[in-house]
Each structure stands twice: as C-alpha cells, then as structure tokens.
Amino acid sequence: MEKGEKLYEGKAKILYLTENPEQLIQHFKDDATAFDGLKKGTIQGKGVVNNQISITLFNLLKKRGIKSHFEEQLSDNEMLVKRVEIMPVEVVVRLVSTGSLCKRYGIQEGLTFAKPIVELYYKNDQLHDPLMNDDHVLTLGLATAAELAQMKQQALQVSAILREFFDSIGIDLVDFKLEFGRYQGQILLADEISPDTCRFWEKGTHRKLDKDRFRQDLGDVEKTYQEMLQRIGAKAT
Ligand code: C5P
C-alpha cells in the first residue's frame, strides 16, 4: 500500500491518504500527551503496542458483530482503515469509578457500578472536550437521534465484550473512550482501543496497566505497555 500525503496529525496518530479514496493509513506514534496536552512525552514502543492491541480488539469485536474502520495490518505500527467521517462526539463508558468522574462528582475511587455509565463529550480541543448530554448533541446537530442511539448501544455492547475478555486475562476493565465515524450511511467504530484510551487494573492488586502510569508518573511505563501487549496477545492467539 503506497503511503500518500499526510491528511491529519494528532497527538498520538497520523493519518495518511492512500491511492484508494475510501481508505487511509493510520500510523501510531510513540508520542504521549496528558492533561489536555499540558504534559508531553514519549513512550518507547507505544505505537507498536497500540497498533497491535487495537487490531486484536477490533478483530475480537468483529467476531461478535461490531463493525469498525479496521481493514488490515500494514506494519508494526500502521493499519489500513476505512476513511470515515469522525463524529465530533466521544463516548466514554465507565464500569468502575476513577479519573474525571471522581473529581467531578466527589466520589471515591474503585466503586464498581451496577450498570455501566455512558458519557458523551464534545470532541473539540479548543473547548477542552466538554461533557454533554443527548440534548446538547442533538440540538448542536452533532449526530442524529438514530446515530446517537446507535453509538450508545454499540458502546455498551463493546463494554460487555471487552469486560468479559479482560476478565479472562485477570484484568478489570475500568473505563474507556470510543470514537465513531460515518461511512456509507453507517456508523462504524473508529480510532483505537488501547492502553491510551482505556483504563485497566490488574485484578486483586489494582496495579494500573494503562496510560495512568504516564499521567501519574507511576514508573514502568514502557514495561507496562509491553506487558499489556503480551497478556492480550497470549489470550487472543
Ligand atoms: O479522564 P477521564 O476519567 O474522563 O477518562 C475516561 C476514559 O476515557 C479513560 O479510559 C481515558 O483514558 C479515556 N479518554 C481518552 N481520551 C480523552 C479523554 C479520556 O481516551 N480525550
């Protein structure tokens, strides 16, 4: 696959055009940012880990009926994806309390919810991705009612599938963020699913196995990303 012009460069990924107008190359970088871009750094090998983990999880979800933009692996840190129009709404699913939820509502960390909480955020860097509800999304015209219903329903399906998978490798899925895109009249899961976009806690010890190691300077950042790749890869193969 010929790599064409750079279409977009984000904090952790680059999208390149290809000779097929319906497909892009998604390149995963080692660059890491946190706290709205205030903290910057590099996590050696992260691009490879996030590409491989995303591929494994997109494949797992596909088997369970969830379609995504993923087409095929191109290299260690690149995948071919469908060229979707990314919806400007990020969907966060929370199974256990932590992060911004605890800060916003003053609740303690580590509470497992009876049912997952689905949150919507406006994908807008300038506005710092504010939290929104369904009415905001619909009134601002960010998605149709049908699209929104589909994104929320799919997010809950993804949650159930991933929770079961991570359970089986001794890890609690704590929360995660999904992005969706429009493609030929459908809504497809897009972006990535990785330790950058999910929180994972080791069962029993509650050791953090995700980007919180970078955000909170917990050490062993690279080692933990590699460990997640191994744990997920070993189960998936
Ligand atoms: O920071 P917060 O607690 O709201 O994050 C919830 C989940 O969404 C975490 O798994 C985090 O990694 C993910 N997230 C993300 N990108 C953002 C904000 C949150 O991947 N811009």
Boltz pocket constraint, residues with backbone or C-beta under 6 A from the ligand:
constraints:
  - pocket:
      binder: B
      contacts: [[A, 92], [A, 93], [A, 98], [A, 99], [A, 100], [A, 101], [A, 129], [A, 175], [A, 176], [A, 177], [A, 195], [A, 196], [A, 197], [A, 198], [A, 199], [A, 211]]
      max_distance: 6.0
